[in-house]
Amino acid sequence: MSTYRFSWLRPGGYTRLGGVGAVAVLFATPMLWALGAFDAGEDTMKRALIFLFAGMWFFVGTGYVFGWAIRGFMVRLKDHEDDDDGPAHRPAGPAHAPPAGAPHRPGH
């Protein structure tokens, strides 16, 4: 049986991280607008909305694409029995399986 691992964050985690960035932009836009970061003209609301939607699109898109790209770098771990580099080792145990049926009782 093979397992997969990647050390940083699962691919779905980057999508969630992008969602967190989008929510941060959602909350930061009105604060920046109130502080006058988008200038004080007729285009203030337009600039704030462009910033909002562009920021949300950027974070969600980046999180999704980065998670998708990380799947290409996942490492497949093989069990020792599946390893092609050396001989396969079998677990120590009886050479043959006991017959199915009644269990063996000592003294009978």
C-alpha distance (Angstrom), angle and dihedral (degrees) to the residues before:
residue distance angle dihedral
M1 . . .
S2 3.80 . .
T3 3.76 125.9 .
Y4 3.78 131.6 -162.7
R5 3.76 128.9 -140.4
F6 3.77 140.1 171.5
S7 3.75 120.1 -175.7
W8 3.83 104.5 -138.0
L9 3.75 116.6 43.1
R10 3.78 134.9 -29.1
P11 3.82 115.9 -104.5
G12 3.81 91.5 -108.4
G13 3.79 88.6 54.9
Y14 3.78 92.0 64.4
T15 3.80 90.2 53.3
R16 3.81 89.0 53.2
L17 3.79 90.2 46.5
G18 3.82 88.9 53.6
G19 3.81 88.7 51.6
V20 3.79 90.1 52.5
G21 3.82 89.8 51.5
A22 3.83 90.0 50.2
V23 3.80 91.2 51.8
A24 3.81 89.5 48.4
V25 3.83 89.7 54.6
L26 3.80 89.0 46.6
F27 3.81 90.5 57.4
A28 3.80 96.2 37.2
T29 3.80 96.4 53.9
P30 3.85 97.6 68.7
M31 3.79 90.5 43.6
L32 3.80 92.0 52.2
W33 3.80 90.3 44.5
A34 3.81 90.7 52.4
L35 3.80 90.2 50.3
G36 3.80 91.1 52.9
A37 3.79 96.6 -113.0
F38 3.81 91.6 141.7
D39 3.82 94.7 56.0
A40 3.79 125.4 -103.6
G41 3.78 104.4 -94.9
E42 3.76 140.3 98.9
D43 3.80 91.6 -76.3
T44 3.81 95.1 56.9
M45 3.80 95.6 105.7
K46 3.79 91.8 42.7
R47 3.81 92.1 52.7
A48 3.79 91.9 46.6
L49 3.81 91.9 51.6
I50 3.79 92.0 47.0
F51 3.80 89.3 50.5
L52 3.81 91.0 47.8
F53 3.79 97.3 49.6
A54 3.79 95.2 38.5
G55 3.81 91.4 50.0
M56 3.79 93.6 47.5
W57 3.80 91.9 46.5
F58 3.81 90.8 47.8
F59 3.81 95.9 51.5
V60 3.80 96.8 42.2
G61 3.81 92.4 44.4
T62 3.79 93.8 45.4
G63 3.80 92.4 48.4
Y64 3.79 92.4 49.2
V65 3.82 95.3 45.2
F66 3.79 93.8 44.1
G67 3.82 90.9 50.5
W68 3.80 89.7 49.2
A69 3.81 92.0 49.1
I70 3.80 92.8 48.3
R71 3.81 90.2 59.9
G72 3.79 87.3 68.4
F73 3.81 90.5 59.2
M74 3.77 98.0 49.8
V75 3.78 113.8 127.6
R76 3.78 120.7 -129.3
L77 3.78 112.6 -142.8
K78 3.79 117.3 -155.9
D79 3.76 126.7 -151.1
H80 3.76 113.5 -116.5
E81 3.82 91.2 -107.3
D82 3.82 90.9 57.7
D83 3.80 93.6 50.0
D84 3.82 113.6 121.4
D85 3.81 94.9 -164.8
G86 3.79 97.7 73.3
P87 3.76 141.5 15.7
A88 3.76 118.2 -70.6
H89 3.80 114.8 -106.2
R90 3.75 118.2 -146.6
P91 3.78 120.2 -147.8
A92 3.79 115.4 -100.0
G93 3.78 113.6 -105.0
P94 3.77 143.9 107.3
A95 3.80 115.7 -30.9
H96 3.80 92.1 -130.0
A97 3.77 133.9 27.7
P98 3.81 118.2 -109.7
P99 3.80 114.5 -108.4
A100 3.76 116.6 -93.6
G101 3.78 114.4 -110.9
A102 3.76 136.0 64.8
P103 3.80 114.9 7.1
H104 3.79 117.5 -108.5
R105 3.81 113.1 -101.9
P106 3.78 119.4 -159.4
G107 3.80 114.0 -118.8
H108 3.80 97.2 24.8
